[in-house]
Amino acid sequence: FDSRQLKGDIFAIFVIALAAAEAAIGLSILSSIHR
């Protein structure tokens, strides 16, 4: 079990979650502006 590989996986999941949160925030801001 490679700890470096595990760290990479956690980092990838963190980056994906961050991007998803950013997209959700951006969409909510856009929709509030358009309203």
PDB file of N, CA, C and O in Angstrom:
ATOM      1  N   PHE A   1       0.859  -1.195   0.000  1.00  0.00           N
ATOM      2  CA  PHE A   1       0.000   0.000   0.000  1.00  0.00           C
ATOM      3  C   PHE A   1       0.893   1.242   0.000  1.00  0.00           C
ATOM      4  O   PHE A   1       1.607   1.495   0.970  1.00  0.00           O
ATOM      5  N   ASP A   2       0.851   2.000  -1.069  1.00  0.00           N
ATOM      6  CA  ASP A   2       1.747   3.149  -1.212  1.00  0.00           C
ATOM      7  C   ASP A   2       1.092   4.402  -0.634  1.00  0.00           C
ATOM      8  O   ASP A   2       0.018   4.806  -1.079  1.00  0.00           O
ATOM      9  N   SER A   3       1.731   5.007   0.347  1.00  0.00           N
ATOM     10  CA  SER A   3       1.153   6.202   0.980  1.00  0.00           C
ATOM     11  C   SER A   3       1.166   7.384   0.014  1.00  0.00           C
ATOM     12  O   SER A   3       0.285   8.242   0.066  1.00  0.00           O
ATOM     13  N   ARG A   4       2.173   7.427  -0.875  1.00  0.00           N
ATOM     14  CA  ARG A   4       2.218   8.513  -1.864  1.00  0.00           C
ATOM     15  C   ARG A   4       1.017   8.432  -2.795  1.00  0.00           C
ATOM     16  O   ARG A   4       0.417   9.453  -3.132  1.00  0.00           O
ATOM     17  N   GLN A   5       0.667   7.217  -3.210  1.00  0.00           N
ATOM     18  CA  GLN A   5      -0.490   7.039  -4.093  1.00  0.00           C
ATOM     19  C   GLN A   5      -1.767   7.473  -3.371  1.00  0.00           C
ATOM     20  O   GLN A   5      -2.634   8.114  -3.966  1.00  0.00           O
ATOM     21  N   LEU A   6      -1.877   7.126  -2.107  1.00  0.00           N
ATOM     22  CA  LEU A   6      -3.054   7.490  -1.312  1.00  0.00           C
ATOM     23  C   LEU A   6      -3.157   9.009  -1.211  1.00  0.00           C
ATOM     24  O   LEU A   6      -4.241   9.573  -1.361  1.00  0.00           O
ATOM     25  N   LYS A   7      -2.027   9.669  -0.958  1.00  0.00           N
ATOM     26  CA  LYS A   7      -2.027  11.133  -0.878  1.00  0.00           C
ATOM     27  C   LYS A   7      -2.469  11.740  -2.202  1.00  0.00           C
ATOM     28  O   LYS A   7      -3.221  12.714  -2.218  1.00  0.00           O
ATOM     29  N   GLY A   8      -2.011  11.176  -3.304  1.00  0.00           N
ATOM     30  CA  GLY A   8      -2.399  11.673  -4.623  1.00  0.00           C
ATOM     31  C   GLY A   8      -3.895  11.549  -4.838  1.00  0.00           C
ATOM     32  O   GLY A   8      -4.538  12.457  -5.365  1.00  0.00           O
ATOM     33  N   ASP A   9      -4.452  10.396  -4.418  1.00  0.00           N
ATOM     34  CA  ASP A   9      -5.891  10.173  -4.582  1.00  0.00           C
ATOM     35  C   ASP A   9      -6.678  11.186  -3.760  1.00  0.00           C
ATOM     36  O   ASP A   9      -7.649  11.766  -4.246  1.00  0.00           O
ATOM     37  N   ILE A  10      -6.259  11.398  -2.518  1.00  0.00           N
ATOM     38  CA  ILE A  10      -6.958  12.350  -1.646  1.00  0.00           C
ATOM     39  C   ILE A  10      -6.875  13.753  -2.231  1.00  0.00           C
ATOM     40  O   ILE A  10      -7.849  14.507  -2.211  1.00  0.00           O
ATOM     41  N   PHE A  11      -5.688  14.096  -2.759  1.00  0.00           N
ATOM     42  CA  PHE A  11      -5.501  15.424  -3.353  1.00  0.00           C
ATOM     43  C   PHE A  11      -6.406  15.595  -4.565  1.00  0.00           C
ATOM     44  O   PHE A  11      -7.010  16.652  -4.751  1.00  0.00           O
ATOM     45  N   ALA A  12      -6.499  14.536  -5.405  1.00  0.00           N
ATOM     46  CA  ALA A  12      -7.337  14.603  -6.606  1.00  0.00           C
ATOM     47  C   ALA A  12      -8.802  14.793  -6.212  1.00  0.00           C
ATOM     48  O   ALA A  12      -9.509  15.608  -6.804  1.00  0.00           O
ATOM     49  N   ILE A  13      -9.250  14.040  -5.216  1.00  0.00           N
ATOM     50  CA  ILE A  13     -10.641  14.150  -4.757  1.00  0.00           C
ATOM     51  C   ILE A  13     -10.899  15.556  -4.205  1.00  0.00           C
ATOM     52  O   ILE A  13     -11.956  16.144  -4.437  1.00  0.00           O
ATOM     53  N   PHE A  14      -9.901  16.088  -3.461  1.00  0.00           N
ATOM     54  CA  PHE A  14     -10.030  17.430  -2.886  1.00  0.00           C
ATOM     55  C   PHE A  14     -10.148  18.478  -3.981  1.00  0.00           C
ATOM     56  O   PHE A  14     -10.971  19.390  -3.893  1.00  0.00           O
ATOM     57  N   VAL A  15      -9.314  18.342  -5.021  1.00  0.00           N
ATOM     58  CA  VAL A  15      -9.338  19.303  -6.132  1.00  0.00           C
ATOM     59  C   VAL A  15     -10.679  19.242  -6.856  1.00  0.00           C
ATOM     60  O   VAL A  15     -11.242  20.276  -7.213  1.00  0.00           O
ATOM     61  N   ILE A  16     -11.195  18.018  -7.075  1.00  0.00           N
ATOM     62  CA  ILE A  16     -12.476  17.856  -7.771  1.00  0.00           C
ATOM     63  C   ILE A  16     -13.602  18.471  -6.927  1.00  0.00           C
ATOM     64  O   ILE A  16     -14.479  19.154  -7.455  1.00  0.00           O
ATOM     65  N   ALA A  17     -13.568  18.224  -5.620  1.00  0.00           N
ATOM     66  CA  ALA A  17     -14.596  18.776  -4.734  1.00  0.00           C
ATOM     67  C   ALA A  17     -14.531  20.302  -4.728  1.00  0.00           C
ATOM     68  O   ALA A  17     -15.559  20.979  -4.742  1.00  0.00           O
ATOM     69  N   LEU A  18     -13.306  20.832  -4.707  1.00  0.00           N
ATOM     70  CA  LEU A  18     -13.122  22.284  -4.719  1.00  0.00           C
ATOM     71  C   LEU A  18     -13.677  22.881  -6.008  1.00  0.00           C
ATOM     72  O   LEU A  18     -14.348  23.913  -5.981  1.00  0.00           O
ATOM     73  N   ALA A  19     -13.397  22.230  -7.138  1.00  0.00           N
ATOM     74  CA  ALA A  19     -13.883  22.724  -8.428  1.00  0.00           C
ATOM     75  C   ALA A  19     -15.410  22.674  -8.469  1.00  0.00           C
ATOM     76  O   ALA A  19     -16.049  23.589  -8.988  1.00  0.00           O
ATOM     77  N   ALA A  20     -15.995  21.606  -7.924  1.00  0.00           N
ATOM     78  CA  ALA A  20     -17.449  21.476  -7.914  1.00  0.00           C
ATOM     79  C   ALA A  20     -18.073  22.570  -7.048  1.00  0.00           C
ATOM     80  O   ALA A  20     -19.088  23.159  -7.421  1.00  0.00           O
ATOM     81  N   ALA A  21     -17.464  22.838  -5.893  1.00  0.00           N
ATOM     82  CA  ALA A  21     -17.985  23.885  -5.009  1.00  0.00           C
ATOM     83  C   ALA A  21     -17.871  25.249  -5.686  1.00  0.00           C
ATOM     84  O   ALA A  21     -18.775  26.079  -5.599  1.00  0.00           O
ATOM     85  N   GLU A  22     -16.742  25.462  -6.360  1.00  0.00           N
ATOM     86  CA  GLU A  22     -16.536  26.734  -7.055  1.00  0.00           C
ATOM     87  C   GLU A  22     -17.578  26.911  -8.156  1.00  0.00           C
ATOM     88  O   GLU A  22     -18.121  28.001  -8.330  1.00  0.00           O
ATOM     89  N   ALA A  23     -17.856  25.844  -8.897  1.00  0.00           N
ATOM     90  CA  ALA A  23     -18.838  25.905  -9.978  1.00  0.00           C
ATOM     91  C   ALA A  23     -20.223  26.198  -9.398  1.00  0.00           C
ATOM     92  O   ALA A  23     -20.978  26.991  -9.961  1.00  0.00           O
ATOM     93  N   ALA A  24     -20.553  25.558  -8.273  1.00  0.00           N
ATOM     94  CA  ALA A  24     -21.862  25.774  -7.654  1.00  0.00           C
ATOM     95  C   ALA A  24     -21.996  27.217  -7.177  1.00  0.00           C
ATOM     96  O   ALA A  24     -23.042  27.841  -7.353  1.00  0.00           O
ATOM     97  N   ILE A  25     -20.935  27.742  -6.574  1.00  0.00           N
ATOM     98  CA  ILE A  25     -20.966  29.129  -6.097  1.00  0.00           C
ATOM     99  C   ILE A  25     -21.100  30.085  -7.283  1.00  0.00           C
ATOM    100  O   ILE A  25     -21.871  31.043  -7.234  1.00  0.00           O
ATOM    101  N   GLY A  26     -20.338  29.815  -8.348  1.00  0.00           N
ATOM    102  CA  GLY A  26     -20.403  30.660  -9.538  1.00  0.00           C
ATOM    103  C   GLY A  26     -21.794  30.653 -10.153  1.00  0.00           C
ATOM    104  O   GLY A  26     -22.305  31.693 -10.566  1.00  0.00           O
ATOM    105  N   LEU A  27     -22.405  29.470 -10.209  1.00  0.00           N
ATOM    106  CA  LEU A  27     -23.744  29.362 -10.788  1.00  0.00           C
ATOM    107  C   LEU A  27     -24.762  30.118  -9.934  1.00  0.00           C
ATOM    108  O   LEU A  27     -25.635  30.805 -10.465  1.00  0.00           O
ATOM    109  N   SER A  28     -24.648  29.990  -8.619  1.00  0.00           N
ATOM    110  CA  SER A  28     -25.599  30.685  -7.743  1.00  0.00           C
ATOM    111  C   SER A  28     -25.438  32.201  -7.863  1.00  0.00           C
ATOM    112  O   SER A  28     -26.424  32.936  -7.839  1.00  0.00           O
ATOM    113  N   ILE A  29     -24.200  32.663  -7.991  1.00  0.00           N
ATOM    114  CA  ILE A  29     -23.963  34.105  -8.167  1.00  0.00           C
ATOM    115  C   ILE A  29     -24.548  34.571  -9.498  1.00  0.00           C
ATOM    116  O   ILE A  29     -25.198  35.614  -9.569  1.00  0.00           O
ATOM    117  N   LEU A  30     -24.311  33.786 -10.552  1.00  0.00           N
ATOM    118  CA  LEU A  30     -24.836  34.146 -11.876  1.00  0.00           C
ATOM    119  C   LEU A  30     -26.359  34.214 -11.850  1.00  0.00           C
ATOM    120  O   LEU A  30     -26.952  35.160 -12.369  1.00  0.00           O
ATOM    121  N   SER A  31     -26.995  33.199 -11.240  1.00  0.00           N
ATOM    122  CA  SER A  31     -28.461  33.169 -11.222  1.00  0.00           C
ATOM    123  C   SER A  31     -29.016  34.326 -10.388  1.00  0.00           C
ATOM    124  O   SER A  31     -30.065  34.879 -10.720  1.00  0.00           O
ATOM    125  N   SER A  32     -28.327  34.690  -9.319  1.00  0.00           N
ATOM    126  CA  SER A  32     -28.811  35.803  -8.491  1.00  0.00           C
ATOM    127  C   SER A  32     -28.648  37.126  -9.235  1.00  0.00           C
ATOM    128  O   SER A  32     -29.460  38.035  -9.061  1.00  0.00           O
ATOM    129  N   ILE A  33     -27.616  37.242 -10.055  1.00  0.00           N
ATOM    130  CA  ILE A  33     -27.420  38.465 -10.842  1.00  0.00           C
ATOM    131  C   ILE A  33     -28.496  38.564 -11.928  1.00  0.00           C
ATOM    132  O   ILE A  33     -29.048  39.636 -12.175  1.00  0.00           O
ATOM    133  N   HIS A  34     -28.781  37.433 -12.567  1.00  0.00           N
ATOM    134  CA  HIS A  34     -29.735  37.444 -13.684  1.00  0.00           C
ATOM    135  C   HIS A  34     -31.159  37.699 -13.218  1.00  0.00           C
ATOM    136  O   HIS A  34     -31.997  38.130 -14.010  1.00  0.00           O
ATOM    137  N   ARG A  35     -31.451  37.438 -11.931  1.00  0.00           N
ATOM    138  CA  ARG A  35     -32.816  37.579 -11.471  1.00  0.00           C
ATOM    139  C   ARG A  35     -33.232  39.023 -11.293  1.00  0.00           C
ATOM    140  O   ARG A  35     -34.369  39.294 -10.905  1.00  0.00           O
TER     141      ARG A  35
END
